[in-house]
Amino acid sequence: MKQGLSFFVTGTDTGVGKTMVTGCLTAFLSMCGYDAVPYKPIQSGGVQGDGGLVAEDVTFYRSLHSLPYEQNTLCTYCMEPAVSPHLAARQTGTRINPGHIAQQLSTLRKKHDVVLVEGAGGLAVPIMEEKQEVYMTADLIRDLRLPLLIVTHPGLGTINHTILTVEYARACRIPILGLLVNRMPDNPSEMMQDNVRIISSLTNLPVLGMLPDITDFKPERIRERLPEIGRSLRLTLLLERLRRAEIIVSQSSQ
């Protein structure tokens, strides 16, 4: 039975560009011949549309790449309040069930070569709170048994934020594929270049790509830049590390 590769995309900061990275990676993998699909388990900040709540991240995915699914296949929980998932769930009376997320991911992995799972916020974001028990994003990643791709940026403050994210993931025993730097200018400053270098050195993690600083968010403009984005990725290394992580996870579950 087919079991596609899968990994979890998290970020060091709100607005660091997880959705941009997830959408572009999915589209570029497809250009390279892989049957890739994105999955957003939980979306808060959904907007009201004619047919109900719209998960805007899924809308963005669709703008870059044709996807053969309705929204509810690509986003299990869409809630309107633009707050942390645990609070959005409380405000809307939604009970988030990690088992349903795992089941949906399993279904997608049986149909596709690669499934990219985008988180809501960072690793330390609460997903649900019941009877004083708090279930975190890191708990979900562990339960899904996925390796992690960390999206960061080259600007001021990134060293501290990125190292804290890496150390938290390691403390939670989540395998890390590497770092992906988003919003790298065409002519980065010495500080930006050194930030990327020192983060990789201090964390002992590879930089798997440096996506250009995209300021025109029109889907057609982003699609035009996909070949350039692809050249900025170390796709072969990413897939090698992903396959290696899959073997380690499989062996640890036996």
C-alpha positions in Angstrom: 0.0 0.0 0.0 1.3 3.5 -0.9 2.5 5.6 2.0 3.7 9.0 0.8 6.4 11.0 2.5 5.2 13.8 4.9 6.7 16.5 7.0 5.5 19.4 9.2 6.1 23.0 8.5 6.5 25.4 11.4 7.8 28.9 11.8 9.9 30.9 14.3 7.5 33.8 14.2 4.0 34.9 13.3 4.2 36.1 9.7 7.5 34.4 8.9 6.0 32.9 5.8 4.9 29.3 6.5 2.0 29.5 4.1 4.1 31.0 1.4 6.8 28.3 1.8 4.2 25.5 2.0 2.4 26.7 -1.1 5.6 27.3 -3.1 7.2 24.0 -2.1 4.0 22.1 -3.0 3.9 23.8 -6.4 7.6 23.3 -7.1 7.5 19.6 -6.1 4.6 19.2 -8.5 6.7 20.9 -11.3 9.4 18.3 -10.6 7.0 15.4 -11.1 6.0 14.6 -7.5 2.4 14.2 -6.6 2.4 16.7 -3.7 -0.4 18.1 -1.7 -0.6 20.6 1.3 -2.6 20.0 4.4 -3.6 22.6 7.0 -5.1 20.6 10.0 -6.2 23.7 11.9 -7.0 27.2 10.6 -8.1 30.0 12.9 -9.0 33.4 11.4 -11.3 31.8 8.8 -13.3 34.4 6.8 -17.0 34.2 5.9 -17.7 33.4 2.3 -20.8 32.5 0.3 -20.5 28.8 1.2 -19.4 29.2 4.8 -16.0 29.7 6.4 -13.1 30.0 4.1 -9.6 28.8 5.1 -7.5 31.5 3.5 -4.3 29.4 3.6 -6.0 26.7 1.5 -7.2 29.4 -0.9 -3.6 30.5 -1.3 -2.5 26.9 -1.9 -5.1 26.6 -4.7 -3.9 29.9 -6.3 -0.5 28.3 -6.9 -1.4 24.8 -7.7 -4.5 22.8 -8.9 -5.7 20.7 -6.0 -8.3 17.9 -6.5 -10.1 18.4 -3.1 -12.7 20.5 -1.4 -11.6 22.6 1.5 -12.6 20.2 4.2 -10.2 17.6 2.9 -7.3 20.0 3.1 -8.3 21.7 6.4 -9.9 19.6 9.1 -10.8 22.5 11.4 -11.5 26.0 10.2 -12.6 28.5 12.9 -13.4 32.2 12.5 -11.7 33.9 15.5 -8.2 35.0 14.6 -6.7 33.8 17.9 -4.7 30.8 19.1 -6.4 27.5 18.1 -7.2 26.6 21.7 -9.1 29.9 22.3 -10.8 29.7 18.9 -12.0 26.2 19.7 -13.3 27.4 23.1 -15.1 30.4 21.6 -16.7 28.4 18.8 -17.5 25.3 20.8 -15.2 23.2 18.6 -13.7 20.0 19.9 -10.4 19.4 18.1 -9.7 15.7 17.8 -6.1 14.8 17.0 -7.2 11.4 15.9 -9.3 12.9 13.1 -6.3 14.9 12.0 -4.1 11.7 12.0 -6.8 9.9 10.0 -7.0 12.6 7.4 -3.3 12.8 7.0 -3.1 9.0 6.6 -5.7 9.2 3.9 -3.7 11.8 2.0 -0.5 9.9 2.4 -2.0 6.9 0.8 -2.9 8.9 -2.3 0.1 11.2 -2.8 3.9 11.1 -2.9 4.4 14.0 -0.5 2.1 15.7 2.0 3.2 19.0 3.5 1.5 19.7 6.8 1.4 23.4 7.8 1.0 24.3 11.5 -1.0 27.1 13.0 1.7 29.4 14.5 4.8 28.0 16.1 5.7 24.9 18.1 4.6 26.3 21.4 1.1 27.2 20.3 -1.7 25.5 22.3 -4.2 23.6 20.2 -6.7 22.6 22.8 -7.3 22.9 26.5 -9.5 20.4 28.4 -9.7 19.9 32.2 -6.5 21.9 32.7 -4.7 19.7 30.2 -3.1 21.6 27.3 -2.4 19.9 24.0 0.3 21.8 22.1 1.4 21.9 18.5 4.5 20.0 19.4 2.3 17.2 20.9 0.4 17.0 17.5 3.7 16.7 15.6 4.9 13.9 17.9 1.5 12.1 17.6 1.6 12.4 13.8 5.2 11.1 13.9 6.5 13.7 11.5 9.8 15.4 11.0 10.0 19.1 11.1 11.0 21.9 8.6 11.6 25.2 10.4 10.9 28.4 8.4 12.9 31.4 9.6 14.0 34.7 8.2 17.4 36.5 7.9 16.6 39.7 9.7 17.2 41.1 13.2 16.1 38.9 16.0 16.2 35.7 14.0 19.2 34.1 15.8 17.4 34.0 19.2 14.0 33.0 17.7 15.4 30.2 15.5 17.7 28.7 18.2 14.8 28.7 20.7 12.6 26.9 18.2 15.2 24.3 17.4 16.0 23.6 21.1 12.3 23.3 21.9 11.8 20.8 19.1 14.8 18.8 20.3 13.5 18.9 23.9 10.3 17.5 22.5 12.3 14.8 20.6 11.0 16.0 17.2 13.4 15.2 14.4 14.3 18.3 12.4 15.0 18.2 8.6 16.6 21.6 8.5 16.0 25.3 8.1 14.4 27.2 5.3 15.1 30.9 5.2 12.3 33.0 3.8 12.4 36.6 2.5 16.1 36.6 1.6 16.8 39.8 -0.4 18.6 39.7 -3.7 21.5 41.7 -2.1 21.4 40.7 1.6 23.3 42.7 4.1 26.4 41.3 5.9 24.2 40.9 9.0 21.6 38.8 7.1 24.3 36.6 5.6 26.0 36.1 8.9 22.7 35.4 10.7 22.1 32.5 8.4 25.6 31.2 8.8 25.7 31.4 12.6 22.3 29.8 13.0 23.3 26.9 10.9 26.5 26.6 12.8 25.0 26.8 16.3 22.2 24.4 15.6 24.2 22.0 13.4 21.3 22.0 10.9 21.5 22.5 7.1 19.9 25.4 5.4 17.7 23.7 2.9 16.8 26.8 0.9 16.7 30.6 0.9 13.5 31.8 -0.7 13.6 35.2 -2.3 11.9 38.2 -0.7 8.6 38.2 -2.5 6.7 41.5 -2.2 4.1 41.0 -5.0 1.7 38.5 -3.7 -0.4 38.2 -6.8 -0.6 34.4 -7.5 0.3 34.8 -11.2 3.5 36.7 -10.1 4.4 34.0 -7.6 3.8 31.3 -10.2 6.1 33.1 -12.6 8.8 33.0 -10.0 8.5 29.3 -9.2 11.6 28.3 -11.3 13.6 30.9 -9.4 12.2 29.7 -6.1 13.1 26.2 -7.1 16.7 27.2 -7.8 16.9 28.6 -4.2 16.0 25.2 -2.7 18.2 22.2 -1.9 15.4 19.9 -2.9 17.6 16.7 -3.3 19.0 17.2 0.2 15.5 17.9 1.7 14.1 14.7 0.2 17.2 12.7 1.3 16.8 13.9 4.9 13.0 13.3 4.7 13.5 9.7 3.6 16.1 9.1 6.3 13.8 10.6 9.0 11.0 8.3 7.8 13.2 5.3 8.3 14.2 6.4 11.8 10.5 7.1 12.8 9.4 3.8 11.4 12.1 1.9 13.3 11.3 3.7 16.6 7.6 2.8 16.3 8.3 -1.0 16.0 
